[in-house]
Amino acid sequence: MGKLAPAEEVTCYSSRMVQKLDQKLPVANEYLLLSGGVREGVVDLDLDELNVYARGTDYDMDFTLLVPALKLHDRNQPVTLDMRHSALCHSWLSLRLFDEGTITKWKDCCTIVDHINGATNYFFSPTKVADWFYDSISIVLSEIQKKPQRGMPKVEKVEKNGTIISIILGVGSSRMLYDIVPVVSFKGWPAVAQSWLMENHFWDGKITEEEVISGFYLVPACSYKGKKDNEWRLSFARSEVQLKKCISSSLMQAYQACKAIIIKLLSRPKAISPYHLRSMMLWACDRLPANYLAQEDYAAHFLLGLIDDLQHCLVNKMCPNYFIPQCNMLEHLSEETVMLHARKLSSVRSDPAEHLRTAIEHVKAANRLTLELQRRGSTTSIPSPQSDGGDPNQPDDRLAKKLQQLVTENPGKSISVFINPDDVTRPHFRIDDKFF
């Protein structure tokens, strides 16, 4: 990851200081820093419990830091988890997998189950771990605030949002949001996802299997009917970082644009998260020919395709998890919620260019507000990392213009991209019910 910036140093330093408080965290720990906050879907967590922060007023850049509370790195065979009490993609974690010293150290962060035979089982509790981590990191950050060091970021806000600790740090005249998530880190691969490795994937030959399956996490999030105190969610964030290297810039641009358009639109009632959209993108990469996905000027087509895929998933209440396909991430939705969001998405599909322009204007307004606040707060203002021309992850209005061209050339007609894997020499369009 290279040399850490001052803000990353503070967050990692805080985690190390938490370890010194009561020696619970592993001494030699490995943190995963992800670009983008939990709200942007970098990991699959429950957004309902997150406070709403506004880019421009609350922060300029955001990151997610995964901090292992426990590590299980000494196994070569597939990791078998206790999924008897959980929905797919979730698991309880018994400390029987660890030594007696670990059980003694973490007893106060466990739920206890006594068996008929007299044995006691300690299950690592995501909610209790998150409470402990928040209390501990608050103590450390309070000390940092009492004894500020020159050149170090200022701690502006510390909040607990469900099982996530959100910290806003002031760095010069900019503010950075860090969502810190306590996790359980595993080397290897979970047995429940073993069959996924047997299939053909778009990344075959581009990166090695060892890079893709180097490890996974349990993150503190339960299923819709699960027990919050016991249930963790499997996360493949480390693998997703590797897979992202194999996705074309045009498709990533379309994904960012689609996310900007639909996430707020479909946020209430809760149904579609950025993580659903990312899963659809990965499935599209597996489904479509590589030479089609590599086209540099097809971002508009990819965006229409993602919207169509999302509509298809909603109407059928079916969005398989990319790594554990037998897990349908939309099966819990009611028919009312599905139809409400399908209608909203149809309005986007009828004029995607206008919706994209609106999303771009919101981003630009946030950027202008950021710069104005910086000018007020400092005469030596540092340019915002989210300034209008700077962030490749923000939607581009050139894409809106290309979309507009596709729509205006066929006024009053239903247009969608039809992708024919057998003929990738040109894009195909479905205008009403006719293919061209």
Backbone torsions as a table, in degrees:
resi	resn	phi	psi	omega
1	MET	NA	-10.7	178.2
2	GLY	82.6	-172.6	-179.3
3	LYS	-69.6	134.3	-178.7
4	LEU	-76.3	142.6	171.9
5	ALA	-74.2	163.1	-177.6
6	PRO	-53.3	-39.3	-178.7
7	ALA	-66.0	-41.8	177.0
8	GLU	-65.0	-35.6	178.4
9	GLU	-60.7	-41.4	-179.2
10	VAL	-64.4	-46.1	-177.5
11	THR	-66.0	-42.2	178.6
12	CYS	-70.4	-38.3	176.6
13	TYR	-60.8	-41.4	179.5
14	SER	-60.5	-42.7	179.6
15	SER	-64.7	-38.8	177.7
16	ARG	-65.1	-38.2	178.9
17	MET	-68.3	-33.8	174.8
18	VAL	-59.9	-40.1	179.0
19	GLN	-59.8	-37.3	-177.8
20	LYS	-72.4	-22.9	-178.0
21	LEU	-61.2	-51.5	-178.8
22	ASP	-139.8	16.3	175.1
23	GLN	57.0	29.5	177.9
24	LYS	-79.3	-46.0	-177.3
25	LEU	-68.3	149.5	175.8
26	PRO	-56.5	140.6	-177.9
27	VAL	-66.0	-51.2	176.8
28	ALA	-95.1	94.0	-173.8
29	ASN	-108.5	157.2	-179.3
30	GLU	-126.7	116.1	-178.4
31	TYR	-97.3	145.7	174.1
32	LEU	-111.4	115.9	179.6
33	LEU	-99.4	120.5	-178.1
34	LEU	-111.3	138.0	177.2
35	SER	-76.5	123.4	-176.0
36	GLY	106.8	146.2	-178.8
37	GLY	-87.0	171.7	178.3
38	VAL	-56.9	-33.7	-179.9
39	ARG	-63.0	-20.8	179.9
40	GLU	-92.9	4.2	174.2
41	GLY	82.0	21.7	177.9
42	VAL	-66.3	-28.8	168.2
43	VAL	-133.0	154.9	-174.7
44	ASP	-86.2	93.3	179.0
45	LEU	-128.0	167.6	-175.6
46	ASP	-78.1	113.8	-176.7
47	LEU	-76.3	-20.1	-177.7
48	ASP	-61.6	-27.7	-176.4
49	GLU	-90.9	1.1	-178.0
50	LEU	-92.6	134.4	171.5
51	ASN	-66.5	152.1	-178.4
52	VAL	-89.2	120.9	173.8
53	TYR	-111.6	145.1	-178.7
54	ALA	-108.4	125.1	175.4
55	ARG	-63.3	129.5	-177.9
56	GLY	107.3	-41.3	177.4
57	THR	-98.6	-41.4	-177.9
58	ASP	-96.9	-34.5	-175.4
59	TYR	-158.9	164.3	178.7
60	ASP	-110.1	-36.9	177.9
61	MET	-133.2	155.1	179.5
62	ASP	-136.8	149.9	-177.8
63	PHE	-142.1	162.1	172.3
64	THR	-124.2	130.5	179.0
65	LEU	-116.3	117.6	176.5
66	LEU	-91.8	121.1	-176.8
67	VAL	-114.4	110.4	179.0
68	PRO	-66.1	122.6	171.6
69	ALA	-83.7	-35.2	175.4
70	LEU	-131.8	148.9	175.8
71	LYS	-129.0	138.5	173.1
72	LEU	-127.2	91.9	-169.7
73	HIS	-120.0	15.5	-174.1
74	ASP	-111.5	24.8	-177.9
75	ARG	-122.6	141.5	179.0
76	ASN	-102.8	-25.8	-179.7
77	GLN	-80.9	163.2	177.5
78	PRO	-54.7	141.3	-177.0
79	VAL	-83.3	123.9	178.2
80	THR	-100.3	123.1	-178.2
81	LEU	-108.6	162.6	-178.0
82	ASP	-86.6	92.9	-177.2
83	MET	-105.8	15.6	-177.0
84	ARG	-65.5	-30.4	-174.7
85	HIS	-102.7	5.8	-167.7
86	SER	-123.0	161.9	169.1
87	ALA	-74.4	163.0	176.3
88	LEU	-55.8	146.7	-178.2
89	CYS	75.4	6.3	178.9
90	HIS	-130.3	162.0	-179.0
91	SER	-159.5	151.0	163.2
92	TRP	-86.7	161.2	179.9
93	LEU	-130.4	108.6	177.4
94	SER	-83.6	136.3	178.1
95	LEU	-76.4	2.6	173.2
96	ARG	-61.7	-22.9	177.6
97	LEU	-67.5	-14.1	-174.0
98	PHE	-114.7	176.3	-177.5
99	ASP	-81.6	170.9	-177.9
100	GLU	-61.4	-35.4	179.8
101	GLY	-61.8	-39.8	178.8
102	THR	-66.8	-41.8	178.7
103	ILE	-60.8	-45.7	179.7
104	THR	-60.8	-41.7	-176.3
105	LYS	-66.3	-35.9	-171.6
106	TRP	-108.5	9.4	-177.0
107	LYS	-52.8	-38.7	-176.4
108	ASP	-73.5	-6.5	176.9
109	CYS	-112.4	26.8	-177.8
110	CYS	-123.5	155.3	163.6
111	THR	-95.4	144.8	-172.1
112	ILE	-112.2	131.3	177.6
113	VAL	-121.9	119.4	176.9
114	ASP	-94.2	129.8	-179.6
115	HIS	-94.1	162.4	-178.2
116	ILE	-59.0	-35.5	-177.4
117	ASN	-76.3	2.9	177.2
118	GLY	95.9	-10.4	-179.8
119	ALA	-74.6	150.3	178.4
120	THR	-114.9	132.2	179.4
121	ASN	-115.5	132.1	178.9
122	TYR	-104.9	119.5	178.6
123	PHE	-105.3	124.2	-179.2
124	PHE	-61.3	122.1	-172.8
125	SER	-99.6	119.5	-179.8
126	PRO	-62.5	-37.1	-178.9
127	THR	-71.0	-40.5	179.5
128	LYS	-69.8	-36.9	176.9
129	VAL	-64.2	-43.4	180.0
130	ALA	-63.9	-40.1	177.3
131	ASP	-62.1	-46.5	179.2
132	TRP	-61.2	-43.6	-176.1
133	PHE	-66.2	-40.1	178.9
134	TYR	-64.3	-45.9	179.0
135	ASP	-59.8	-43.0	-177.2
136	SER	-68.6	-45.6	-177.1
137	ILE	-70.8	-27.5	175.8
138	SER	-64.9	-39.5	177.7
139	ILE	-62.0	-46.0	-178.0
140	VAL	-64.5	-46.3	-177.8
141	LEU	-68.2	-30.9	176.0
142	SER	-63.0	-39.6	177.4
143	GLU	-66.2	-38.9	178.4
144	ILE	-63.8	-39.5	179.7
145	GLN	-66.9	-34.8	-179.9
146	LYS	-71.1	-32.4	-177.0
147	LYS	-124.6	67.6	-178.6
148	PRO	-64.9	140.6	178.3
149	GLN	-107.4	144.1	-178.7
150	ARG	-61.5	133.6	178.4
151	GLY	86.7	-8.9	179.9
152	MET	-91.5	149.3	-179.2
153	PRO	-62.3	154.0	177.5
154	LYS	-93.0	131.8	176.9
155	VAL	-80.2	110.3	-175.7
156	GLU	-97.3	-29.1	-177.5
157	LYS	-157.1	139.0	173.3
158	VAL	-134.2	120.7	-178.7
159	GLU	-137.9	148.5	174.3
160	LYS	-102.7	121.3	179.0
161	ASN	-117.3	94.0	-174.8
162	GLY	66.8	-119.2	179.8
163	THR	-101.8	12.6	-177.4
164	ILE	-113.9	139.0	174.4
165	ILE	-102.6	121.9	-179.9
166	SER	-107.1	127.3	-179.4
167	ILE	-124.5	133.1	173.1
168	ILE	-111.1	123.4	-178.9
169	LEU	-111.6	136.7	173.8
170	GLY	-90.7	122.7	179.5
171	VAL	-122.8	104.0	-172.4
172	GLY	63.2	-123.8	178.1
173	SER	-103.1	8.1	178.0
174	SER	-105.9	159.6	176.8
175	ARG	-123.5	140.2	-179.3
176	MET	-123.4	132.5	178.1
177	LEU	-98.0	128.7	175.4
178	TYR	-119.9	119.6	170.5
179	ASP	-93.5	113.6	-177.3
180	ILE	-102.0	125.1	-173.7
181	VAL	-121.1	118.9	173.2
182	PRO	-74.6	130.4	-174.7
183	VAL	-133.6	171.6	168.9
184	VAL	-111.0	127.6	-173.4
185	SER	-106.5	132.9	178.7
186	PHE	-123.9	140.4	165.4
187	LYS	-88.0	151.9	179.9
188	GLY	91.3	-150.6	-169.3
189	TRP	-143.2	142.0	-179.2
190	PRO	-74.1	142.7	-178.7
191	ALA	-60.1	-33.0	-177.4
192	VAL	-65.8	-20.7	179.4
193	ALA	-106.4	12.4	-175.8
194	GLN	-63.8	-37.3	-177.5
195	SER	-66.3	-26.6	179.0
196	TRP	-60.3	-32.1	-178.7
197	LEU	-69.8	-19.4	-177.5
198	MET	-80.8	-12.4	-177.4
199	GLU	-88.6	164.0	173.8
200	ASN	-83.3	139.5	-177.5
201	HIS	-134.7	159.8	-176.3
202	PHE	-64.7	-22.4	-178.0
203	TRP	-88.0	-4.0	179.9
204	ASP	-56.7	128.6	178.7
205	GLY	84.3	-11.2	179.4
206	LYS	-97.8	-40.3	172.2
207	ILE	-133.9	160.1	-175.8
208	THR	-83.0	157.3	176.4
209	GLU	-61.5	-34.5	178.7
210	GLU	-60.2	-36.9	178.0
211	GLU	-68.4	-37.6	-175.7
212	VAL	-74.2	-37.5	-173.7
213	ILE	-109.5	32.8	-177.3
214	SER	-69.7	-19.7	179.7
215	GLY	173.1	167.6	176.5
216	PHE	-146.3	175.6	-177.0
217	TYR	-130.4	159.7	159.5
218	LEU	-107.0	125.1	178.8
219	VAL	-110.1	152.3	-173.5
220	PRO	-77.8	82.7	179.1
221	ALA	-154.3	133.8	-178.2
222	CYS	-104.3	169.2	177.1
223	SER	-78.5	177.7	-173.9
224	TYR	-66.7	-28.4	179.4
225	LYS	-114.2	9.1	-175.8
226	GLY	-83.2	173.8	177.7
227	LYS	-90.9	116.3	-176.0
228	LYS	-58.9	-32.9	-176.2
229	ASP	-74.4	-15.2	-173.6
230	ASN	-121.3	-25.0	-164.7
231	GLU	-97.0	130.8	175.0
232	TRP	-110.1	157.3	177.0
233	ARG	-108.5	136.5	175.1
234	LEU	-69.9	135.0	178.8
235	SER	-129.1	134.9	-179.9
236	PHE	-112.7	37.4	-175.6
237	ALA	-57.6	-39.4	179.8
238	ARG	-62.8	-41.0	178.6
239	SER	-67.5	-40.0	-178.3
240	GLU	-63.9	-33.2	175.5
241	VAL	-60.9	-39.4	178.9
242	GLN	-71.0	-42.7	-178.1
243	LEU	-64.1	-32.0	-179.0
244	LYS	-59.0	-28.3	179.3
245	LYS	-63.1	-22.8	-174.4
246	CYS	-98.2	3.5	-177.9
247	ILE	-98.7	133.0	-175.4
248	SER	-66.1	154.8	-179.5
249	SER	-64.5	-33.8	178.9
250	SER	-64.8	-42.7	179.3
251	LEU	-68.8	-38.7	177.6
252	MET	-64.2	-37.7	177.5
253	GLN	-63.7	-42.6	178.5
254	ALA	-64.3	-40.1	178.7
255	TYR	-62.1	-46.1	179.6
256	GLN	-62.8	-40.6	179.6
257	ALA	-65.8	-44.1	179.5
258	CYS	-62.5	-41.5	178.6
259	LYS	-61.8	-43.5	-179.5
260	ALA	-62.4	-35.8	-177.8
261	ILE	-74.3	-48.7	-162.8
262	ILE	-98.9	-20.4	-170.7
263	ILE	-64.1	-45.5	177.5
264	LYS	-71.6	-38.0	-178.5
265	LEU	-60.1	-38.0	-175.4
266	LEU	-105.9	21.2	-174.6
267	SER	-80.1	-23.6	-179.0
268	ARG	-132.3	129.1	-9.9
269	PRO	-66.2	158.7	-174.2
270	LYS	-59.7	126.9	-179.5
271	ALA	-150.4	-59.4	-174.0
272	ILE	-109.5	127.8	176.1
273	SER	-112.6	166.0	175.0
274	PRO	-56.9	-28.8	-178.9
275	TYR	-67.5	-35.7	174.9
276	HIS	-59.9	-44.2	-179.0
277	LEU	-63.7	-40.0	178.6
278	ARG	-64.9	-39.8	178.2
279	SER	-61.5	-41.8	178.2
280	MET	-62.4	-37.6	178.8
281	MET	-64.5	-42.2	179.8
282	LEU	-65.8	-39.7	175.6
283	TRP	-63.4	-38.1	178.0
284	ALA	-62.5	-38.2	178.7
285	CYS	-63.6	-36.8	177.5
286	ASP	-71.6	-33.5	-171.5
287	ARG	-82.1	-32.5	-170.3
288	LEU	-102.7	152.4	-178.4
289	PRO	-65.0	143.7	-176.7
290	ALA	-61.8	-38.1	-178.0
291	ASN	-69.6	-24.4	174.1
292	TYR	-73.5	-46.7	-178.0
293	LEU	-67.0	-20.2	-178.2
294	ALA	-83.6	-5.1	-178.9
295	GLN	-62.0	126.3	-173.4
296	GLU	-75.2	-25.4	-173.8
297	ASP	-108.9	25.3	-176.4
298	TYR	-105.5	18.7	-176.8
299	ALA	-57.5	-39.7	-179.9
300	ALA	-63.9	-41.5	178.7
301	HIS	-65.1	-41.6	179.3
302	PHE	-63.6	-38.1	179.8
303	LEU	-63.6	-46.2	176.9
304	LEU	-60.9	-39.5	179.0
305	GLY	-64.0	-40.8	178.3
306	LEU	-64.4	-40.5	178.0
307	ILE	-63.0	-43.1	178.6
308	ASP	-63.4	-41.7	178.4
309	ASP	-62.0	-41.8	179.8
310	LEU	-64.1	-42.0	177.7
311	GLN	-61.6	-42.3	179.3
312	HIS	-62.3	-43.1	179.2
313	CYS	-63.0	-41.4	-179.2
314	LEU	-64.9	-51.2	-176.0
315	VAL	-60.9	-34.4	-178.7
316	ASN	-95.3	-0.4	-177.1
317	LYS	48.6	48.4	-175.2
318	MET	-143.0	113.2	172.9
319	CYS	-142.1	94.9	-177.0
320	PRO	-68.6	140.9	170.4
321	ASN	-61.7	136.3	-174.0
322	TYR	-63.5	-38.2	-175.4
323	PHE	-90.7	-25.2	178.4
324	ILE	-129.3	80.1	-170.0
325	PRO	-60.7	-23.9	-180.0
326	GLN	-71.3	-8.0	176.9
327	CYS	-94.1	111.5	177.8
328	ASN	-90.4	112.7	-172.9
329	MET	-79.1	-2.4	-179.9
330	LEU	-117.9	4.9	-172.5
331	GLU	-66.1	-19.9	-177.6
332	HIS	-80.1	-11.9	-173.8
333	LEU	-69.6	144.2	175.2
334	SER	-80.9	160.2	178.6
335	GLU	-62.4	-37.0	-179.8
336	GLU	-62.3	-44.8	179.9
337	THR	-64.4	-43.5	-179.8
338	VAL	-59.7	-47.6	-176.8
339	MET	-69.2	-36.5	177.8
340	LEU	-60.8	-47.6	-178.6
341	HIS	-72.1	-32.9	177.0
342	ALA	-62.6	-39.3	178.1
343	ARG	-67.2	-41.5	177.1
344	LYS	-60.7	-42.2	-178.4
345	LEU	-68.1	-32.7	176.6
346	SER	-62.6	-36.5	178.2
347	SER	-66.0	-36.5	175.5
348	VAL	-65.1	-43.3	-175.1
349	ARG	-66.1	-27.2	-179.1
350	SER	-73.7	-25.0	178.6
351	ASP	-151.6	68.6	-176.2
352	PRO	-63.7	-32.4	-177.6
353	ALA	-62.6	-42.4	-179.0
354	GLU	-66.7	-40.4	177.8
355	HIS	-65.1	-38.1	178.8
356	LEU	-66.9	-41.8	177.9
357	ARG	-60.6	-40.1	178.5
358	THR	-61.4	-44.1	178.7
359	ALA	-62.1	-40.6	179.1
360	ILE	-64.4	-41.4	179.5
361	GLU	-63.5	-36.0	177.0
362	HIS	-63.5	-42.2	178.6
363	VAL	-63.5	-45.0	-179.3
364	LYS	-64.1	-38.2	178.2
365	ALA	-63.0	-41.0	177.3
366	ALA	-63.9	-38.7	178.8
367	ASN	-64.7	-43.4	179.4
368	ARG	-63.2	-39.5	178.3
369	LEU	-64.9	-40.7	177.8
370	THR	-58.7	-49.1	-178.0
371	LEU	-63.9	-38.4	179.1
372	GLU	-65.0	-43.3	178.2
373	LEU	-64.5	-36.9	177.8
374	GLN	-65.2	-41.8	179.8
375	ARG	-62.8	-38.5	-180.0
376	ARG	-69.8	-36.0	-172.8
377	GLY	-86.7	-17.7	-175.8
378	SER	-156.3	136.7	176.2
379	THR	-78.5	-20.3	177.1
380	THR	-107.1	62.6	-173.3
381	SER	-67.7	135.5	175.1
382	ILE	-89.4	130.6	179.6
383	PRO	-57.4	139.0	-179.5
384	SER	-67.4	137.6	174.9
385	PRO	-62.6	-15.6	-179.2
386	GLN	-102.8	22.3	-178.3
387	SER	-63.1	161.1	-167.0
388	ASP	-50.9	-38.3	-174.0
389	GLY	-99.7	4.4	-164.1
390	GLY	-100.9	-25.1	-167.8
391	ASP	-104.7	115.6	-178.7
392	PRO	-68.0	-14.9	-179.2
393	ASN	-85.3	-9.4	-179.7
394	GLN	-85.5	147.1	179.9
395	PRO	-62.0	145.7	-174.9
396	ASP	-106.4	133.2	-177.9
397	ASP	-71.5	-11.6	172.9
398	ARG	-64.9	-35.7	177.3
399	LEU	-65.3	-38.1	177.6
400	ALA	-61.2	-39.6	179.9
401	LYS	-65.9	-38.5	178.6
402	LYS	-66.7	-39.2	177.4
403	LEU	-63.1	-42.5	-179.1
404	GLN	-59.5	-38.5	-179.8
405	GLN	-63.1	-43.4	179.2
406	LEU	-61.1	-39.2	-176.0
407	VAL	-75.8	-44.5	-174.4
408	THR	-71.4	-24.5	178.1
409	GLU	-69.8	-15.7	-179.5
410	ASN	-134.0	67.5	-174.5
411	PRO	-62.6	138.5	175.2
412	GLY	73.9	8.3	-177.3
413	LYS	-115.6	152.7	176.5
414	SER	-81.2	121.3	-175.7
415	ILE	-119.5	134.4	170.7
416	SER	-147.0	159.1	178.8
417	VAL	-85.9	129.1	175.9
418	PHE	-108.4	117.9	-175.6
419	ILE	-101.6	117.4	-179.2
420	ASN	-104.0	105.0	-177.8
421	PRO	-59.9	-21.1	-178.8
422	ASP	-85.3	-9.6	-179.7
423	ASP	-144.5	94.9	-177.0
424	VAL	-105.4	15.9	-179.4
425	THR	-72.8	-20.6	-179.7
426	ARG	-154.3	156.2	174.5
427	PRO	-74.2	146.4	177.0
428	HIS	-111.7	145.1	179.5
429	PHE	-123.3	144.6	171.9
430	ARG	-106.6	111.4	178.3
431	ILE	-109.4	114.1	-165.1
432	ASP	55.7	-119.9	-178.7
433	ASP	-109.2	12.4	-177.8
434	LYS	-108.2	142.0	-179.7
435	PHE	-102.2	142.4	-179.0
436	PHE	-129.0	NA	NA
